Amino acid sequence: MRHVRCLGAAGTLALASASLFAVGAPTVAAAVTAQPASLVSRLASRAQPPTQAQCVKAFTVPCYRPPQLQAAYNELPLFRRGITGKGETIVIVDSFGSPTIMKDLTTFDKQFRLPNPPSFKIIQPAGKVPPFNPANTTMLGWAGETTLDVEWSHSMAPGASILLVETPVAETEGVAGFPQIVKAENFVIDHHLGQVISQSFGATEQTFRSAQSLLSLRSAYKNAFRHHVTVLASSGDSGATGASNVAGTLLYTHRAVGWPASDPLVTGVGGTQLRLGLAGRRLRPDQVWNDSFNSALNQLLFGNPGPNAIATGGGQSVIFSRPGYQARDGIAGNRRGVPDIALSGACSGLVVTFQSFRGMPPGWYVVCGTSESSPLFAGIVALADQLAHRSLGLINPALYRLLAEHAPGLVDVTRGNNTVAFTQNGHLFTVQGFSAGPGYDLASGVGTINAALFVPELVRAVGRG
């Protein structure tokens, strides 16, 4: 797949950044490392996470730390009430995982004064993962993905336990890797190991051999529905289109969405662009993430001024018809619309992670993409589960119920679109996307959240379902 995580491709994920920071003032000493095709990964700082000013100077865009996003999503009133995800378990699913994730999370937590999770376990229920190979770019990409998923889900729900589920085959466009993911997720669900599952991966619907080959992989989501487990998935990083080959080096020149975000039993999470001050206060309203036409950022990320297809995924499924919970929202027509909700993911608003696995310089990295959005929202769901004293299960009907009621915890996103342009085989293509507007839209779903209001509203809305 063109992995939905930072900026990337090649059946693994991408990372965004540029320039190496020395301790103190930034210096321009490129630290580009071998990564999968189209994957850009550069160290931001060896000793300390880069400051917002350093990121703006080096990358032309800000980068954010956990306290800023906790404040931006208004989690602090919940934390003060003891609603931190305590008693809940967030399940992170990634191919291969990271050999250093436990110590990396400890470093991350210490830096930002976060508590260690009550429990952090790693399991491999679909088969033993091959030994980590620092020369294997696919493994490096998944290790970076794992780092983002674990560190930022923990940031949003610091009292929740974490279960990292590693699978032995890389997920790529089409079926590859999904049988192992399905087996692992069914194991988690059958053994009641967690309340919310975050998936920062996906494959373009049209890359499956047939609709039936995709539908045959849905058993974990049906199982989750029966056992009241919430399943999330990132909506993708290619705007209104998606990767058309396994390497992720080619894109469809027409609209497309990714699965599992498009599955009606999964909550699809899209990406927004935040503009925050140092304390997390919004300097302007959130808008749809779209960096396709940001020439300065494209130059840093890809070595060319673009445009490149780098924006939040969103659109209409070609596999699934419109579910009942979207019946009031005619924008998607008679098809399943993606995403359902949106949180931070823009490359023009990076977040920091810490990683130390071999094959890349250890230190602080800046990342972006909807692979950030899904674990962020997983943390929010964990807070709601704690407040409800139970797992909420499929939350999509409740989200659209809250939208219809104009619940104040849902914050409408009304600016931006996910139209992208890119050069492929010597030709410039534009895939016309979807614009944000009042209410539901195919760029931001029902919008974003004010957690202090949204969490209790979600609990009540699920209870009325």
C-alpha positions in Angstrom: 0.0 0.0 0.0 1.0 3.6 0.0 1.1 3.5 3.7 -1.0 6.0 5.4 1.5 7.3 7.8 3.9 9.9 7.1 4.5 10.4 3.5 5.3 7.4 1.9 4.9 4.4 -0.1 6.3 1.0 -1.0 4.2 -1.1 1.3 5.5 0.8 4.2 5.2 4.2 5.5 6.5 7.6 5.0 8.0 10.1 7.3 8.3 13.8 6.8 11.1 16.1 7.7 14.3 17.6 6.6 17.6 18.7 8.1 19.6 17.5 11.1 19.5 19.6 14.2 22.6 19.9 16.3 22.0 20.4 20.0 21.0 24.0 20.2 20.8 25.9 16.9 19.7 24.0 13.8 22.2 23.2 11.1 21.6 22.0 7.6 23.3 18.6 7.6 21.0 16.3 5.7 20.5 12.9 7.4 18.7 11.1 4.7 18.6 7.4 5.3 17.8 4.4 3.1 14.1 4.0 3.1 11.4 2.4 0.8 10.8 4.1 -2.5 9.3 7.5 -2.1 9.8 7.4 1.6 11.4 10.5 3.1 12.9 10.2 6.6 15.3 12.7 8.1 16.4 13.2 11.6 15.3 16.3 13.4 17.4 16.2 16.6 19.7 13.8 18.3 19.5 15.1 21.9 16.2 17.1 22.3 13.0 17.3 20.4 13.0 20.3 18.0 11.3 23.4 19.1 8.5 24.9 17.1 10.7 27.7 16.0 13.4 25.3 14.9 10.9 23.4 12.8 9.6 26.5 11.2 13.2 27.6 10.4 14.2 24.2 9.0 11.0 22.9 7.4 9.0 26.1 6.9 6.2 24.5 9.1 5.7 24.1 12.9 6.0 20.8 14.8 3.9 19.9 17.9 4.5 18.1 21.2 2.0 16.1 23.3 1.0 19.0 25.6 0.0 21.1 22.6 -2.3 18.5 21.1 -3.8 17.6 24.5 -4.6 21.3 25.0 -5.8 21.8 21.4 -8.3 18.9 21.8 -9.3 20.2 25.2 -8.4 17.0 27.1 -7.2 18.7 30.2 -10.6 19.0 31.9 -11.0 15.3 31.5 -7.6 14.5 32.8 -8.3 16.6 35.9 -11.4 14.4 36.5 -9.2 11.3 36.3 -10.4 10.4 32.8 -7.1 9.4 31.3 -8.0 6.0 29.8 -7.4 4.2 33.0 -8.6 0.6 32.9 -8.7 0.5 29.1 -6.4 -1.0 26.5 -5.5 0.5 23.2 -4.6 -2.1 20.6 -2.0 -1.0 18.0 -1.6 -3.3 14.9 1.6 -3.1 12.8 3.6 -5.4 10.6 7.0 -6.3 12.2 6.8 -3.7 14.9 9.9 -2.0 16.3 12.6 -3.8 18.3 13.2 -0.7 20.5 9.6 0.5 21.0 9.5 -0.1 24.8 12.6 1.9 25.6 11.7 4.5 23.0 8.3 5.1 24.6 10.1 5.5 28.0 12.4 8.2 26.5 9.4 9.9 24.9 7.4 9.8 28.2 10.3 11.1 30.2 10.8 14.0 27.9 7.2 15.1 28.0 6.5 14.1 31.6 4.0 11.5 30.7 3.4 8.5 33.0 4.4 5.1 31.8 1.4 3.1 30.6 0.0 0.8 33.3 0.8 -2.1 31.0 2.7 -2.4 27.7 2.6 -5.8 26.1 3.7 -7.1 22.7 2.2 -10.2 21.1 2.6 -12.0 17.8 -0.6 -14.1 17.4 -0.4 -14.5 13.6 3.1 -16.0 13.7 6.6 -15.2 14.8 7.9 -11.9 13.3 11.2 -12.3 11.4 14.3 -10.9 13.2 14.7 -7.2 12.7 16.9 -6.4 9.7 18.2 -2.8 9.7 19.0 -3.1 6.0 15.4 -4.0 5.2 13.7 -0.7 4.3 10.2 -2.2 4.7 11.0 -3.2 8.3 12.4 0.3 8.9 9.3 1.9 7.7 7.1 -0.3 9.9 9.3 0.4 12.9 8.8 4.1 12.3 5.1 3.6 12.0 5.0 1.6 15.2 6.8 4.4 17.0 4.3 7.0 15.9 1.3 4.8 16.7 2.4 3.9 20.2 3.8 7.2 21.3 0.9 9.3 20.2 -2.0 7.1 21.2 -0.3 7.1 24.6 -0.1 10.9 24.6 -3.8 11.2 24.2 -4.7 8.6 26.8 -1.8 8.4 29.2 -3.6 6.2 31.7 -4.5 3.5 29.1 -2.6 0.3 28.7 -1.1 -0.5 25.3 -1.1 -3.8 23.4 1.1 -3.8 20.4 0.1 -6.6 18.0 2.9 -7.4 15.5 2.3 -9.4 12.3 4.9 -11.3 10.3 4.1 -10.2 6.8 4.1 -6.6 5.5 0.7 -5.2 4.4 0.9 -4.0 0.8 -1.6 -3.0 -1.9 -4.1 -5.8 -2.4 -4.4 -8.8 -0.2 -0.8 -9.3 0.9 -0.4 -9.1 4.7 -4.1 -8.8 5.4 -4.7 -12.5 6.2 -2.2 -12.2 9.0 -3.7 -8.9 10.3 -7.1 -10.5 10.3 -5.9 -13.5 12.2 -4.1 -11.3 14.8 -7.1 -9.0 15.3 -9.5 -12.0 15.7 -7.2 -13.3 18.4 -7.3 -10.0 20.2 -11.1 -9.8 20.0 -11.7 -13.4 20.9 -9.5 -13.1 24.0 -11.0 -9.7 25.1 -7.5 -8.1 25.1 -8.5 -4.5 24.2 -11.4 -2.1 23.7 -10.2 0.0 20.7 -8.1 -1.1 17.8 -6.1 1.4 15.8 -4.9 0.7 12.2 -2.6 3.1 10.5 -2.6 1.2 7.2 -4.8 0.6 4.2 -4.9 -0.5 0.6 -6.7 1.2 -2.3 -10.0 -0.7 -2.9 -9.3 -1.2 -6.6 -6.0 -3.0 -5.9 -7.7 -6.0 -4.6 -8.2 -8.8 -7.2 -11.9 -8.6 -6.8 -14.6 -7.2 -4.5 -15.0 -10.7 -3.1 -11.3 -10.9 -2.2 -11.7 -7.8 -0.1 -15.0 -8.9 1.4 -13.4 -12.2 2.4 -11.1 -10.4 4.8 -13.8 -8.7 6.9 -14.1 -11.4 9.6 -12.2 -9.4 12.3 -14.5 -6.3 11.8 -17.6 -8.5 12.1 -16.2 -10.1 15.1 -15.3 -6.7 16.6 -18.9 -5.6 16.0 -20.3 -8.6 17.8 -17.9 -8.1 20.8 -18.4 -4.3 21.0 -14.8 -3.5 20.1 -14.2 -0.1 18.3 -12.0 -0.4 15.2 -10.4 2.7 13.6 -8.4 3.1 10.4 -6.5 6.0 8.8 -8.1 7.3 5.6 -4.8 7.6 3.6 -2.3 10.3 2.5 -2.9 10.6 -1.2 -5.9 12.9 -1.2 -8.8 11.9 -3.4 -6.8 9.1 -5.0 -4.7 6.2 -3.9 -1.7 3.9 -4.8 -2.3 1.6 -7.8 0.7 -0.7 -7.4 2.3 -2.7 -4.6 5.4 -0.4 -4.5 3.2 2.6 -4.0 5.1 4.4 -6.7 2.0 4.9 -9.0 -1.3 6.5 -8.3 -4.7 6.1 -9.9 -5.6 9.1 -12.0 -9.2 9.0 -10.8 -10.9 9.1 -7.4 -10.3 6.2 -5.0 -10.4 5.4 -1.3 -8.7 2.9 0.9 -9.9 -0.1 2.9 -10.3 -0.8 5.8 -11.2 2.9 6.4 -14.0 2.5 3.9 -15.5 -0.5 5.7 -18.9 0.3 7.3 -17.8 -1.5 10.5 -14.7 0.7 10.8 -14.4 4.3 11.8 -12.4 6.1 9.1 -10.2 8.8 10.5 -9.0 11.6 8.2 -6.4 14.4 8.6 -6.7 18.0 9.5 -4.2 20.9 9.6 -3.8 22.6 12.9 -2.2 26.0 13.6 -1.3 26.2 17.2 0.6 28.5 19.6 3.1 27.2 22.0 0.5 26.4 24.6 -1.8 24.6 22.1 -4.2 27.5 21.6 -5.6 27.6 18.1 -4.3 30.5 16.0 -7.0 29.7 13.4 -9.7 27.1 12.9 -8.7 23.6 11.7 -8.9 22.9 8.0 -8.6 19.9 5.7 -5.1 18.6 5.4 -3.7 19.3 1.9 -0.1 19.9 1.3 -0.2 18.9 -2.4 0.4 22.5 -3.6 2.8 23.7 -0.8 5.9 24.2 -3.0 8.3 25.0 -0.2 7.3 21.9 1.8 7.3 19.7 -1.3 10.8 20.8 -2.0 11.9 19.7 1.4 10.0 16.4 1.4 10.5 15.3 -2.1 13.3 17.4 -3.6 10.9 19.0 -6.1 8.4 21.9 -5.8 5.5 19.6 -6.6 2.6 19.3 -6.8 2.7 15.9 -5.2 -0.3 13.9 -3.9 0.0 14.5 -0.2 -3.4 15.2 1.5 -6.0 13.5 3.6 -7.8 10.6 2.0 -11.6 10.9 1.4 -14.3 10.0 -1.0 -16.8 7.3 -1.9 -16.3 3.6 -1.7 -16.6 1.5 -4.9 -17.2 -1.7 -2.7 -19.6 -0.7 0.0 -23.0 0.9 -0.3 -24.1 3.7 2.0 -24.7 2.4 5.5 -27.8 3.3 7.4 -26.0 5.7 9.8 -25.0 7.9 6.8 -28.6 8.0 5.5 -29.1 11.7 6.4 -26.0 12.8 4.6 -26.6 12.7 0.9 -23.1 14.0 -0.1 -21.8 10.4 -0.5 -24.8 9.5 -2.7 -25.6 5.8 -2.4 -22.0 4.8 -1.5 -20.1 4.6 1.8 -18.4 7.9 2.5 -15.0 8.3 4.0 -13.8 9.6 6.4 -16.1 9.6 9.4 -14.1 12.1 11.6 -10.8 13.9 11.3 -7.8 14.8 13.6 -4.4 16.2 13.2 -2.3 14.8 10.3 -0.9 17.6 8.2 2.7 17.8 7.2 2.3 21.5 7.6 1.8 20.7 11.3 4.2 17.9 12.1 4.5 16.0 15.4 7.6 14.7 17.1 8.5 11.1 17.8 11.6 9.4 19.4 13.1 6.2 17.8 16.4 4.4 18.3 16.2 1.2 16.2 19.2 0.3 14.1 19.3 1.3 10.5 18.5 5.0 11.2 20.2 7.5 13.4 18.7 7.5 16.9 16.9 10.6 17.9 13.8 12.8 17.5 11.9 12.7 14.2 9.1 14.8 12.8 6.2 12.9 11.2 2.8 13.5 9.6 -0.1 11.8 7.8 -3.3 10.1 8.7 -1.3 7.4 10.4 -1.1 10.1 13.2 -4.8 10.7 13.1 -6.0 7.2 13.9 -3.9 6.6 17.1 -4.8 10.1 18.3 -8.5 9.2 18.0 -7.9 5.8 19.6 -6.8 7.7 22.7 -10.0 9.7 22.7 -12.1 6.5 22.4 -10.2 5.0 25.3 -11.2 8.1 27.4 -14.8 7.5 26.4 -14.6 3.8 27.3 -13.4 4.7 30.7 -16.2 7.2 31.3 -18.7 4.6 30.1 -17.3 1.8 32.1 -17.5 -0.4 29.0 -16.3 -0.7 25.5 -18.4 1.4 23.1 -18.1 -0.8 20.1 -19.0 0.6 16.7 -19.3 4.3 17.3 -20.3 5.4 13.7 -24.0 5.6 14.3 -23.4 7.7 17.4 -21.1 10.1 15.5 -23.8 10.8 12.9 -26.4 11.1 15.6 -24.3 13.7 17.3 -23.9 15.5 14.0 -27.7 15.6 13.5 -28.1 17.0 17.0 -25.4 19.7 16.4 -23.6 18.4 19.5 -21.1 21.1 20.7 -18.3 18.5 21.1 -18.2 18.0 17.3 -16.3 20.9 15.8 -17.2 21.5 12.2 -14.4 21.8 9.6 -15.5 24.0 6.8 -12.3 25.0 5.0 -10.1 23.1 2.6 -10.3 20.2 0.2 -8.4 17.1 -0.8 -7.8 17.7 -4.5 -4.3 16.6 -5.4 -2.1 16.9 -8.5 1.0 14.9 -9.4 3.3 14.1 -12.2 3.3 10.5 -13.4 4.9 9.0 -16.5 5.8 12.5 -17.7 2.2 13.8 -17.4 0.6 16.1 -14.8 -2.6 14.8 -13.4 -5.1 16.4 -11.2 -7.7 14.4 -9.2 -10.5 16.6 -8.2 -11.3 15.9 -4.6 -14.0 17.1 -2.1 -14.4 20.4 -0.2 -15.2 20.9 3.4 -18.4 22.6 4.2 -21.1 22.8 6.9 -22.0 19.4 8.3 -20.8 16.1 6.9 -18.3 16.2 3.9 -16.0 13.8 2.2 -12.9 15.6 3.2 -13.4 15.9 7.0 -16.3 13.6 7.8 -18.4 15.0 10.7 -15.5 17.3 11.6 -13.1 17.2 14.5 -13.6 17.3 18.3 -13.5 19.2 21.6 -12.7 16.2 23.8 -14.1 17.7 27.1 -17.5 17.9 25.5 -17.3 15.1 22.9 -16.3 12.3 25.2 -19.4 12.5 27.4 -21.6 13.2 24.4 -20.3 10.1 22.6 -21.0 8.0 25.7 -24.6 9.2 25.9 -25.1 8.8 22.1 -23.9 5.2 22.1 -26.2 4.5 25.1 -29.2 5.7 23.1 -28.3 3.5 20.1 
